Amino acid sequence: MDRFLRNNTVLRLLALVIACILWFAVATGGGSANVSGGVTERFPFPVHVLTDAGEVVSAQDITTADVVVTGDPVSLTSLPAQMRNVQLVADARGLAPGRHQVRISAQGMPAVSYSVQPSAITVVIEAKATATKRVDVTLVGQPAAGYRAGAPTVQPAQVQVSGAKAAVDDVDRVVATVHLDGATQTLTQVVPVTAVDQNGDPVPGATVTPAQVTLIIPVQPPQVTLPVVPSVTGEPAAGYAVAGLQVSPAVVTAYGVPTGGSWASVMAPVDVSGWSASRTVSVPVRLLPGMAGTDPARVSVTVRLEPSLARQFSGIPVTIVGKPAQGTARLNGQPTVDVVVSGPATIVQKMTAADVRAVIDGSTLKSGDTSAPVSVLVPQWVTVISISADHVAVTVQ
């Protein structure tokens, strides 16, 4: 015998026979069992309990059952695909509240021989209770640096909680959770809702309708408070002039990240073309680069108009303001100019020659310049109509 086992050819044949036996056992077994010349397959399914509209199942002894199918190996080859649409149903409709044993039936079964194990389920039926609950929103995480989340909006704001009275009584609130991590814009998400008790734990047996809500969470960019500077564009009707501007509110909250520098203020321009009387108008705030919006987005600007008046001021001396980058500048002689201005009558009537200045910007002059442009400075809302000389002689050394 020992010599027999030492023979390599014999050992190889023996190993081949054992391998064939094992392969056959696996191929014909596979979780199945031979029964009276046939093969059985077990398919587990959840058990769905049907109740009347005003009742609920508060307890059941099992949640799943097996469909046991018997047949020959060839006919069972395609069975798993045919079993995908099978449902196990326990019809408890028409039963009064209390404990009942209900038969389990298989629906959608293919034409095979089968049984359901166990064949019945024990359930406890109770009258359904309902309650209306407001949805509480839980925000998890933070938006991107500098951004902030506003108050969320929930649609719908209230939901129905139903189930056995004990379960409904345990519900403290209904919560919906949304994650804000790194958000830089308003989020709109459809999220599931959960009925929880006072400890924040889910309440078994409590059903929420609808099961999902829509959350809208505004995410606002970094903000800064800026003054509003009103301005006018266009020209009022002939014979009228702008005498003053007033804006309300005087400051707004601006949102965004500045591009190309910082923000100092925002403009609120008003087009007064053709106006002949004072008005108060609502205008949008003009956004700056990188500005996502302002709060409020519009401001109220009051434009005061008056009849206009023109006056001439003669012999206004010209002076140099500022110095050249190199060298010095001086006027040739003592030049003067005559200036005609126009503006609101109440302002122009009070003006004197001291309110009109004719100046040269010395910082713009360079060596070799022989003349320089004249600028006229007048009070706010007053306009220079004409000047007798727009350049005067200078010497730059």
C-alpha positions in Angstrom: 0.0 0.0 0.0 2.8 2.3 0.9 4.5 1.6 -2.4 1.2 2.2 -4.2 0.9 5.7 -2.7 4.4 6.5 -3.7 3.5 6.1 -7.3 3.2 9.6 -8.9 0.8 8.5 -11.6 -1.6 7.0 -9.1 -1.5 10.1 -6.9 -2.3 12.3 -9.9 -5.3 10.2 -10.9 -6.5 10.2 -7.3 -6.3 14.0 -7.1 -8.2 14.4 -10.4 -11.0 12.2 -9.1 -11.3 14.2 -5.9 -11.3 17.5 -7.8 -14.1 16.2 -10.1 -16.2 15.1 -7.0 -15.8 18.6 -5.4 -16.7 20.4 -8.7 -19.9 18.3 -9.1 -20.9 19.0 -5.5 -20.5 22.8 -5.9 -22.2 22.9 -9.3 -25.2 21.0 -8.1 -25.5 22.4 -4.6 -25.1 26.2 -4.5 -27.4 26.9 -1.6 -30.0 24.5 -2.9 -31.2 21.1 -1.5 -32.3 17.9 -3.3 -35.8 17.0 -2.4 -37.4 13.9 -3.8 -35.4 14.1 -7.0 -35.9 17.9 -7.3 -34.0 21.0 -6.2 -35.1 23.7 -3.8 -34.1 27.4 -3.8 -34.8 29.9 -1.0 -35.4 33.6 -1.8 -35.8 36.0 1.2 -38.2 39.0 0.8 -39.5 41.7 3.1 -43.1 41.3 4.2 -45.4 44.2 3.3 -48.4 44.5 5.6 -51.5 46.2 4.2 -53.9 48.0 6.5 -56.9 50.2 6.2 -56.3 53.9 5.8 -57.1 54.7 9.4 -54.9 51.9 10.9 -51.2 51.2 11.3 -49.1 48.2 12.3 -47.4 49.0 15.6 -45.6 45.6 16.0 -44.9 42.5 14.0 -43.1 39.3 14.9 -41.1 39.0 11.6 -40.0 41.4 8.9 -38.9 38.9 6.2 -40.0 35.5 4.9 -38.6 33.0 2.4 -40.1 31.9 -0.9 -39.1 28.2 -1.3 -39.2 27.1 -4.9 -38.9 23.4 -5.9 -37.9 22.2 -9.4 -35.3 20.5 -11.5 -31.9 22.1 -11.8 -32.4 23.0 -15.5 -35.7 24.9 -14.9 -34.2 26.8 -11.9 -31.3 28.2 -13.9 -33.1 31.4 -14.9 -35.2 31.6 -11.7 -33.3 34.5 -9.9 -34.1 36.9 -12.7 -37.7 35.9 -12.7 -38.0 36.5 -8.9 -37.0 40.1 -9.0 -40.6 41.4 -9.1 -41.9 39.2 -6.4 -43.5 40.8 -3.3 -44.6 39.2 -0.1 -47.9 40.7 1.2 -49.9 40.2 4.4 -53.3 41.7 3.9 -54.6 43.0 7.2 -57.3 45.2 5.8 -60.7 44.9 7.4 -59.3 43.8 10.7 -60.1 45.6 13.9 -57.3 47.0 16.2 -55.6 44.2 18.2 -53.3 41.3 17.7 -53.9 39.1 14.6 -52.2 36.4 12.6 -52.3 37.1 8.9 -51.4 34.8 6.0 -48.5 35.8 3.8 -49.0 35.6 0.0 -46.5 35.9 -2.8 -47.4 38.2 -5.6 -45.8 38.3 -9.0 -44.5 34.7 -8.8 -43.5 32.9 -12.0 -45.2 29.5 -12.9 -43.2 27.3 -10.4 -44.0 25.2 -7.4 -43.3 27.1 -4.2 -44.2 27.7 -0.6 -43.8 30.7 1.8 -42.0 30.0 5.1 -43.3 31.0 7.5 -46.7 31.2 6.0 -48.2 33.8 8.4 -47.1 36.9 10.3 -48.4 38.1 13.7 -49.2 41.8 13.8 -50.5 44.3 16.2 -52.9 46.8 14.6 -53.7 50.2 16.1 -55.7 53.2 15.1 -53.6 55.7 13.1 -52.8 59.0 14.8 -51.6 62.1 13.0 -50.0 65.4 14.0 -48.8 68.5 12.1 -45.2 69.5 12.8 -43.0 72.4 11.7 -39.8 71.4 9.9 -36.6 72.5 11.8 -33.5 73.0 9.7 -30.1 71.9 11.0 -27.1 73.6 9.2 -23.9 71.6 9.3 -20.5 73.1 8.5 -19.7 76.6 7.5 -19.7 78.5 4.2 -16.4 79.7 2.6 -14.3 82.2 4.6 -16.0 85.5 4.8 -19.3 84.2 3.6 -22.4 83.9 5.8 -25.6 81.8 5.7 -28.9 83.6 5.9 -32.2 82.3 7.2 -33.3 79.1 5.4 -36.6 78.7 3.6 -38.4 75.4 3.8 -41.0 74.2 1.3 -43.3 73.0 2.7 -42.8 74.5 6.1 -45.0 71.9 7.8 -45.4 68.2 7.4 -47.7 65.4 8.7 -46.5 62.8 11.1 -48.6 59.6 11.3 -48.3 56.3 13.0 -49.4 54.6 16.2 -50.5 57.1 18.9 -47.5 56.2 21.1 -45.1 56.8 18.3 -46.7 60.1 17.3 -46.7 61.3 20.9 -43.0 60.6 21.1 -42.2 62.9 18.2 -40.8 66.2 19.4 -39.9 67.8 16.1 -39.2 67.0 12.4 -35.7 67.9 11.2 -34.0 68.5 7.9 -30.2 68.7 7.6 -28.1 70.5 5.0 -24.3 70.7 4.7 -22.8 74.2 4.0 -19.1 73.3 3.9 -17.3 75.8 1.6 -20.5 77.2 0.0 -20.1 80.4 -1.9 -23.6 80.8 -3.3 -27.3 80.2 -2.4 -28.0 76.5 -1.9 -31.2 74.8 -3.1 -31.5 71.2 -2.0 -34.1 68.5 -1.7 -33.4 66.6 1.6 -35.2 63.9 3.6 -36.9 64.8 6.9 -36.8 62.7 10.1 -39.2 62.6 13.0 -37.1 62.7 16.2 -37.8 62.7 20.0 -36.6 65.1 22.6 -33.1 63.6 22.6 -32.8 64.0 18.8 -33.2 60.2 18.2 -35.4 58.9 15.3 -38.8 57.7 16.4 -39.6 54.2 15.1 -43.0 53.8 13.6 -43.4 57.5 12.9 -44.0 58.2 9.2 -43.5 61.8 7.8 -45.5 63.0 4.8 -44.0 64.3 2.5 -40.7 62.4 3.2 -38.6 65.2 1.6 -38.6 69.0 1.6 -36.9 71.7 -0.4 -34.4 73.9 1.4 -33.2 77.2 0.2 -30.3 78.6 2.1 -29.0 82.1 1.0 -25.2 82.3 1.2 -24.1 85.9 1.3 -20.5 87.0 0.3 -18.3 89.1 2.5 -19.9 92.5 3.4 -18.9 96.0 4.1 -20.8 99.2 4.9 -20.2 102.0 2.3 -21.5 105.6 2.0 -23.8 106.4 -1.0 -22.7 109.3 -3.2 -25.5 110.7 -5.3 -24.7 112.4 -8.6 -26.6 113.8 -11.6 -26.3 113.2 -15.3 -27.8 115.1 -18.1 -29.0 118.8 -18.0 -32.2 120.1 -16.6 -34.6 122.2 -18.7 -33.3 125.6 -19.9 -33.3 128.2 -17.1 -33.0 125.7 -14.3 -30.0 124.3 -12.3 -29.4 121.6 -9.7 -29.1 123.3 -6.3 -28.6 120.2 -4.1 -28.9 116.4 -3.6 -30.0 114.3 -0.7 -29.9 110.5 -0.5 -31.7 108.0 1.8 -30.3 105.8 3.2 -26.9 107.5 3.3 -25.1 104.1 3.6 -25.7 100.6 2.2 -24.3 97.1 2.9 -22.2 95.9 -0.1 -21.6 92.2 -0.7 -18.7 90.7 -2.6 -14.9 90.6 -3.0 -13.3 93.8 -4.5 -11.3 93.3 -7.7 -8.6 95.7 -8.6 -8.5 97.6 -5.3 -10.8 98.3 -2.4 -14.2 100.0 -2.2 -14.6 103.5 -0.7 -18.2 104.3 -1.7 -21.0 103.6 -4.1 -22.6 105.9 -6.6 -26.3 106.6 -7.1 -26.6 108.6 -10.4 -29.8 110.4 -11.3 -30.6 111.5 -14.9 -32.1 115.0 -14.7 -32.4 115.6 -18.4 -35.3 118.1 -19.1 -36.3 118.5 -15.5 -37.9 121.8 -14.5 -38.9 121.0 -10.9 -37.5 119.3 -7.8 -38.1 115.5 -7.5 -37.5 112.5 -5.3 -36.8 109.3 -7.3 -35.8 105.8 -6.5 -32.6 104.7 -8.3 -30.4 101.6 -8.3 -27.1 101.6 -6.6 -24.3 101.3 -9.2 -22.3 98.1 -8.4 -18.5 98.2 -8.5 -16.2 95.4 -9.8 -16.5 92.3 -7.7 -19.7 93.5 -6.0 -22.4 90.9 -5.9 -25.1 93.3 -4.7 -26.1 95.8 -2.0 -28.7 96.0 0.7 -30.8 97.9 -0.1 -30.4 97.6 -3.9 -32.1 101.0 -4.5 -31.9 104.3 -2.7 -34.1 107.4 -2.7 -32.5 110.6 -4.1 -34.1 114.0 -3.8 -32.9 116.5 -6.5 -33.5 120.2 -5.7 -33.9 122.4 -8.7 -33.9 126.2 -8.8 -34.1 128.9 -11.5 -30.6 129.4 -12.9 -28.6 132.7 -12.9 -25.5 133.7 -14.9 -22.9 136.3 -13.6 -19.6 137.6 -14.8 -16.6 138.1 -12.6 -13.8 140.2 -14.0 -10.1 140.6 -13.2 -9.7 137.3 -11.4 -6.0 136.9 -10.7 -4.2 133.7 -12.0 -2.1 131.8 -9.4 0.1 128.7 -9.6 -0.8 125.9 -7.2 1.9 123.2 -6.7 5.5 122.9 -8.0 7.1 121.2 -11.0 8.8 118.0 -10.4 12.1 119.7 -11.3 12.9 123.5 -11.2 10.6 126.3 -10.5 7.7 128.0 -12.3 6.5 131.6 -12.4 4.0 133.7 -14.2 5.0 136.2 -16.8 3.6 139.4 -15.3 0.3 139.4 -13.3 -2.3 137.8 -15.6 -6.0 138.0 -14.9 -9.1 136.4 -16.5 -12.8 137.2 -16.8 -15.1 134.4 -15.9 -18.8 133.8 -16.6 -20.6 131.3 -14.3 -24.1 129.9 -14.1 -25.9 128.1 -11.4 -28.8 128.2 -8.9 -29.8 131.8 -8.3 -29.6 131.5 -4.5 -26.0 130.4 -4.7 -24.8 132.7 -7.6 -26.4 135.8 -6.0 -24.2 135.3 -2.9 -21.0 134.8 -4.7 -18.1 137.3 -4.6 -14.9 137.4 -6.6 -13.2 135.6 -3.7 -15.4 132.5 -4.6 -13.8 132.3 -8.1 -10.2 131.1 -8.3 -8.2 130.9 -11.5 -5.3 128.5 -11.0 -2.5 126.7 -12.9 -1.4 123.2 -11.7 2.3 123.6 -11.3 2.9 119.9 -10.8 2.1 119.3 -14.5 4.7 121.8 -15.8 8.1 120.8 -17.0 11.3 122.6 -18.1 10.9 124.6 -21.3 7.1 125.2 -20.9 6.1 128.7 -21.9 2.4 128.6 -21.3 0.0 126.7 -19.1 -3.8 125.9 -19.0 -6.0 127.9 -16.6 -8.6 126.1 -14.5 -11.4 127.9 -12.6 -12.6 126.7 -9.2 -16.2 127.7 -8.2 -18.6 126.6 -5.5 -20.6 123.3 -5.8 -23.5 123.4 -8.3 -22.0 126.4 -10.1 -20.7 125.9 -13.7 -18.1 127.9 -15.6 -19.7 129.1 -18.8 -16.7 130.9 -20.3 -13.2 132.2 -19.5 -11.5 135.0 -21.3 -8.1 133.2 -21.6 -7.7 129.4 -21.2 -3.8 129.7 -21.2 -1.3 132.2 -19.8 2.4 132.7 -20.3 4.8 131.0 -17.7 8.5 130.5 -17.3 9.8 127.2 -16.0 13.5 127.1 -14.9 
